[in-house]
Amino acid sequence: MKIKFPIHPILGLLLISLLSSFSPKNTQAIRFDFYGDTVELEVDDAFKTSFSGPLSLESVTAFYEKLNAGNYESLIKKMLFYKEQYKLDDWLYYQLIRRTAQSISPKGENYTAYTIYKWFLLCKSGYNATLQVTDGKILFYVQSDEVIYDIPYHFKDGKQYVCLNYHDYGSMIDFDQEKFTELPIHIPGAEKAFSYKINQLPSFKPEDYLEKDLLFNIYQTEYHLKIKLNPQIKTIFANYPVVDYASYFNIPLSKETYSSLIPLLKQNVKGLNAKNGVDYLMRFTRYAFLFEKDADVFGKEKRFTPEQTLLYEYSDCEDRAALFFYLVKEIYNLPMIVLSYPKHITIAVKLDKPVGTPIVYNGDQYTICEPTPQKQDVLIGQMLPSLRKVPYEIVYAYAPLYK
């Protein structure tokens, strides 16, 4: 005779849960290096699907419905965890999304699927983004409240949407000839505006840095600085658009670059008053790098962050203005204004006593400091002769927060 032992309902549920934990998961682990940190994510098999064209609103909608029916919640949760853990600004979080989409559906195999995955992951992360399609092309827009230049944008319901993938088409779309239609899908919770402001760069591995020698001469004294730079900075900002001066002038240096440069410059200006120290920084920025216009190097306007100016071989007046601004801010933290002429950018600094003919702004006097090399030696406080009668605009004013 068989004896039956009754199983309590709660114990039964625990047993089922325990057994299910040993069952094979229908997930795939993806792992990649993200600027010095190893990112590990689990992607459910149901979330990995293929796109079948041709490209149309109907085919994109069908692909979205497949993704939306898959198990993606844990993936989004883990990505947002990384965003919080590494304090990723929106632009760097978007780079994480790009890398994740590339691991799931490589760009080179199916560009449409790769783009839809990026859009889906960004929306499910809470950002307001849209897709537009035309014959053979798909554009990915994100809502942003900031002033962004050199990429397409449009307004919808009073909000600005800027294009994230225009560069993938060589920045050569004729919007008068090609009419795009927006995908009529609203994703609940996707309401957050995207910001291009960068407050922190990744914590790159120290071994990923290269050393660069900077040789320059100031008042017949030769200086030799050896600084550390990370080539991955080029990747981060490869498709970064032209943003307003306040945003890109304040993008910080990475940790190793900062530690290799700022203490050396502080040592070199030690014992100098603010005027002479600022003059040193002006001449360092002027003579430590080769000058070349963006149009000749990149074929278009491209504003460098301070670290890009240190990294690249050539830079123009805007790039040097950004670097000089950053150095003065870090070492002296003085009020500054950015002067924009039709074909030139320069900086004026508020010193205790103005030098030369000052620029008056809001009742304060600022000293012109020209960080770009000129045919003749331009002293601190001297305006370029060619600009003396040229109108300018003050495009950014920096006021330190004194404690």
Stockholm file with secondary structure:
# STOCKHOLM 1.0

chainA/1-403         MKIKFPIHPILGLLLISLLSSFSPKNTQAIRFDFYGDTVELEVDDAFKTSFSGPLSLESVTAFYEKLNAGNYESLIKKMLFYKEQYKLDDWLYYQLIRRTAQSISPKGENYTAYTIYKWFLLCKSGYNATLQVTDGKILFYVQSDEVIYDIPYHFKDGKQYVCLNYHDYGSMIDFDQEKFTELPIHIPGAEKAFSYKINQLPSFKPEDYLEKDLLFNIYQTEYHLKIKLNPQIKTIFANYPVVDYASYFNIPLSKETYSSLIPLLKQNVKGLNAKNGVDYLMRFTRYAFLFEKDADVFGKEKRFTPEQTLLYEYSDCEDRAALFFYLVKEIYNLPMIVLSYPKHITIAVKLDKPVGTPIVYNGDQYTICEPTPQKQDVLIGQMLPSLRKVPYEIVYAYAPLYK
#=GR chainA/1-403 SS CCCCCCCCHHHHHHHHHHHHHTSCCSEEEEEEEETTEEEEEEEEGGGCCCCCSSCSHHHHHHHHHHHHHSCCHHHHHHHHHHHHHTTCCHHHHHHHHHHHHHHHSCTTTCHHHHHHHHHHHHHHTTBCEEEEEETTEEEEEEECCSCEESSCEEEETTEEEEESSGGGGTTCCCTTTSCCEECCCCCTTCCBCCCCCCCCCCCCCGGGCEEEEEEEEETTEEEEEEEEECTHHHHHTTTCCEECHHHHHTCCCCHHHHHHHHHHHHHHTTTCCHHHHHHHHHHHHHHSSEECCHHHHTSSCCCCCHHHHHHSSEECHHHHHHHHHHHHHHHTCCCEEEEEETTEEEEEECCSSCCSSCEEETTEEEEEECCSCCSSCCCTTCCCGGGTTSCCEEEEEECCCCC
#=GC SS_cons         CCCCCCCCHHHHHHHHHHHHHTSCCSEEEEEEEETTEEEEEEEEGGGCCCCCSSCSHHHHHHHHHHHHHSCCHHHHHHHHHHHHHTTCCHHHHHHHHHHHHHHHSCTTTCHHHHHHHHHHHHHHTTBCEEEEEETTEEEEEEECCSCEESSCEEEETTEEEEESSGGGGTTCCCTTTSCCEECCCCCTTCCBCCCCCCCCCCCCCGGGCEEEEEEEEETTEEEEEEEEECTHHHHHTTTCCEECHHHHHTCCCCHHHHHHHHHHHHHHTTTCCHHHHHHHHHHHHHHSSEECCHHHHTSSCCCCCHHHHHHSSEECHHHHHHHHHHHHHHHTCCCEEEEEETTEEEEEECCSSCCSSCEEETTEEEEEECCSCCSSCCCTTCCCGGGTTSCCEEEEEECCCCC
//
